């Protein structure tokens, strides 16, 4: 039924009883069941308001129902007729007797509502539509006085898109009508889904005109699809054609999602349709139950309301009979209506008659706006006297109206004049008895939603099918896009070592925080255990024991040398230099203790500096000893200049010079890029290795390079002097000790760079201890052997005897036998 409904207002005097004025103007030739129900819900709402003692207690609503004939021309004619009060209306000329007109409710089709809204907008006359969903009607610049008690097509499409997002689908199909509605709805859905990273396998425009070839093409394309979720923005007829075509194929498993269930309800009578529509999701505007309306509708009878010419047509359509015409004839070979038929308990092809219709809501919206206007309850000072009322005065309170239906449903309009719509979510299910029906499984409530999302609540236990291009990647793996495919189609690859993902469908793996490491499944991070080369662990305890033992041995040797300081062995080759060398070797043995334990800023600053300085002193002492022997045997004649280099301070200058250079290098390193405590997460899985970061690699290399250069130089000099005669073969011992020293540190370099974690510290400590032991053992153990076990050789006579034995071959190679240096006894 295409109808144009209007609400009028009458105001009785203070002593007059309330009067109900009803005028039914029938210009409708064909009556649909749904249209008649809308008209009766309109009538029921007006009568219910007039009986109410709380809503408009001193005003009576009247109404007029007119037929627009589904024609724009007819709709405009009836609109002007209603505004002017004339059957043949003249624009801007009002011939009105009776109560004032306050609002217009209608029309059904959007094309008619647009034409009416443009006309009514000129007069700021309120219009409330109950069926027009065209999105452009939300434009208040073009249609300032238009409101509607339902959502626009774009709002409905947006709700469908939000439902898809809530279902967690990522791979869908869009079927959109090839008209303004389908194009706008499809474009909106595609944009919203794209912003949510949901892929569309294909977006198919379905022709508005009936075309079996194109419908079959759509069905064949769906046969090749892999997406199971289908968004539907189609007319009832086109959707029914597609469903009928799908019945001929073995194409099952699609899950249809649409804004309304009307077109799916129309298709339920087709055999086998339950197999296609099983699991279908649909949205339907939430409506309340109206107490008394089922009884009111069931009590309708042509004999009770003979003035209702629509009821006779509705009766014939409902019971499949014909009334006897005035001339006593009946059209066609059909049975006559007896009048004994009853609407009570009769099943109608529209929704439950106890549900509130959108026209019912429109009437109540106008009534509540009137209530706010005449009682000044909206609080903005815009009040009016009902005896002197203009329709444009109702427009503002109508936009701001808010009320609740008896079951608690909130009714309000948004800034565009569209009803803030709450949707019920339905799903097609099959009962245990095999009957297919739609079951309410949740709601979509915009009243409790954020700006960009609608709150959706589904009942527990609802089975939600999936629609994805690729199976979700479990935690511990990441998505790898397939070449040439949308980003929703991907492969899953386990995370590489050291990375994790703790959620499904992660685009890439992530690094754990520094203090954590990935689990074996690489789906979460676990806290790392701090580790360092501690004193109390076996390796640390062993190294500590060796360091203390070497330091004690060096001190013991120093004690022996001090005890036998006047013996020839101790006095040979600079006694004071031997004391300095022993002290430095003791410190070298103790320096690894700085490498053990938890690193701190102090130990990081001292460990490498101490190591470099004390080893520089030790190596320079060995160099000074070697140079003393070499220079002593090069002095063959008195008065040579080289003899000046054999003074008592020469050795001290060599040691101090080498030490100063190393101290300067260490100072530059500490001043420019000092070392600091560092946490190493890459060396050992699941552990946080605490060590010292050595700062600038160049500065550190200069320090170690200088020490290495000094060691190589000392070894070279000692190697060249190994054949010189010496009372105790000291040059050979010096050469051997430096050979051990250089061998240890040459082996140290590859081991150090290949080690990881605290093993690097252990390698360096071991190298320090090994080189210390080499110097201590190679130089001083032979002397201790003579001092303690061969005291007869630790005499001047024994010294000369040993010297003569060593110098014999040297004398044969040289013309002049060199004299012993002054420091030799």
Protein Blocks (a to p, Z undefined) as FASTA:
>chain_A
ZZddddddddddfkbccddddddddfbfbdcfklmmmmmmmmmmmmmmmmpckgoplbcc
ddddddehlpaklmmmmmmmmmnopabdcehiacdedjddfbdcddfblklmmmmmmmmm
mnopacddfkbccfklmpmklmmmbccfbdcfklmmmmmmmmmmmnopabdcddddfbfk
lmmmmmmmmmmmmmnopacfbacdddfbdcfklmmmmmmmmmmpmbfbdcddddfklmmm
mmmmmmmpccehiacddfbfklmmmmmmpghklmmmgoiacddddddddehjlmmmmmgc
fklmmmlmmlmmmmmmmnopacddfkopaedjddddehlacfehpacfbdcfkbccfklm
mmmmmmmmmmmmmnopnonopacdfklccfklmmmmmmmgccddfkopacdddfkopacd
ddddddddddfkopacdddfbdcdfklccfkbccddddehiacddddfbdcddehiacdd
dehiafkbccdddddehiacfbehifbdcdddfkbccdfkopaccddddddddfkbmklm
mmmmmmmmmmmmmmmmmmmmmmmmmbmklmggplklmmmmmmmmmmmmmmmmmmgcjddf
klmmmmmmmmmmmmmmmmmmmmmmmmmmmmmmmmmbghiaklmmmpfklmmmmmmmmmmm
mmmmmmmmmmmmccdddddfklpghiacddddebjaklmmmmmmmmmmmmmmmmmmmmmm
mmpccfklmmmmmmmmmmmmmmmmmmmmmmmmmpgcjllmmmmmmmmmmmmmmmmmmmmm
mmmmmmmmmmmlmcfklmmmmmmmmmmmmmmmpmbdcdddfklZZ
